[in-house]
Amino acid sequence: MADNSFDIVVVGAGPAGYVAAIKAAQLGYSTACVEDQFLGGVCLNIGCIPTKALLETASLLSHLGHAKEFGVEVGEVKADLAQAVKRSRQISERLSKGVGFLLKKYKVTHIDGRGRLAGNGAVEVTDKKGGKSTLKAKHIIIATGSRPRDLPFLRIDHDRVWDSTDAMMAQTPPASLAIVGAGAIGCEFADVYAAFGTKVTIIEAADRILPLEDRDCSTVVEKSYKKRGMDVFTSAKLESAVVGKDGVTVTFTTAKGEKKELRVDRVLSAIGRVPNIEDIGLEKAGVAKSDRGFVKVDAKLKTNVNGVYAIGDVAGPPLLAHKGSHEGIACVEAIHGDPHAGVDYSNIPNCTYCHPEVASVGFTEEQAKEKGLDIEVGVFPLSANGRALTAGETDGFVKVIRDRKYSEILGAHIVGPHATELIAEFVVGRHLESTVEELERAMHPHPTLSEAIADAALASIGQSINF
């Protein structure tokens, strides 16, 4: 093929784009990946990975605060946010270089520039110097990701009003921080900054924090946060945020209808993300968008334009890296002609890496009841788990929601240590269409946190052994 012609061109090199490009190359397609910022996208560089590095520091600070209980005497503990951020950047840079290595390994052509659809199987690329070139491809995959959303009265200025990138790059913790939005991003940064000594106030419009999770999980996290000195306001309506020279004055209405005024050093806007659809040539190519502004795709990730596909955040929620990666693989497999290509959107795990961690898959208890499903719920508290007791981390539980007739695992919810690792057992179980009995009969090692999964499965059939 000519240098500017490929079988597949992927626009974007985040966890959706670079995975799609590698999969395409593995299947024998000549492939190019166009990216004008950083390999690995938001997740690897300014999202998932660096925030988890900061959360590990927060966890370490928390453990050190209880070291005496474990028979360990420590001197004065000093928290250094700048060093924690430096470490997080080093990890991200290492992984970003790793993506570059993988693209070379699989002979994917990485093109450094901004890609735009030009119609008729063409992608126009603008390089850093403003030079333009055109790529031709039989198949074009859009993987341009998303960015933080702001509100008309809460404009992100990257100084007093932060987005998630600002929060993960700060060199010193503010004395006080108001976090607007208590989803995964808001709760994770609340955890980090509280550990570094910041007075944290959480303001959430929904009736609980982590509103997409099981209500009981939200309750455990909220109690933990309040115990650590955070102020949490749910069912709260933000009225205004006035930025001054030395801080921000936030005004909101509480659940009781009381108007409250709060003066803080910084505000973190954590109210969600919007797709990067501007200036990528959608209109020129005739690509349709959904009512919510995402690129509209079918079950095979195809758009309305022949030969054009979309994956990852730009293709719609949930905006999760692992969902995007799976879509990247499924999209390329569909192009390759695999009749079974696709993503099981009913079995996508959700993970929040705050402390205690929260992870889930499938229906919440409320959702199952709203659908009129005949269910039985089993809950096993970590306070009855030996491994959790030895670790000194007993806040939380494992909850299993099963179909009463067939014992199908309809949903699973974990709050507690390593919940984001443990949830994978339920994801695999649901993928293999296991019953709760089969899950319990698979022998779990002792003593481990994973035993709580078997115990919760037993509880859901009324046969709990250890509780």
Buried (B, 14 or more C-beta within 10 A) or exposed (E): EEEBBBBBBBBBBBBBBBBBBBBBBBBEBBBBBBBBBBBBBBBBBBBBBBBBBBBBBBBBBBBEEEEEEEEEEEEEEEBEBEEBBEBBBEBBBEBBEEBBEBBEEBEBBBBEBBBBBBBEBBBBBBEEEEEEEEBBBBBBBBBBBBBBBBBEEBEBBEEBBBBBBBBBBBEEBBEBBBBBBBBBBBBBBBBBBBBBBBBBBBBBBBEBBBBBBBBBBBBBBBEBBEEBEBEBBBBBBBEEBEBEEEBBBBBBBBEEEEEBEBEBBBBBBBBBBBBBBEEBBBEEBEBEBEEEEBBBBEEBBBBBBEBBBBBBBBBBBEBBBBBBBBBBBBBBBBBEEEEEBBBEEEBBBBBBBBBBBBBBBBBBBEBBBEEEBEBBBBBBBBEBBBBBEEBEBBBBBBBBBBBEEEBBBBBBBBBBBBBBBBBEBBBEBBEEEBBBBBBBEEEBEEEBBBBBBBBBBBBBBEEBEBB
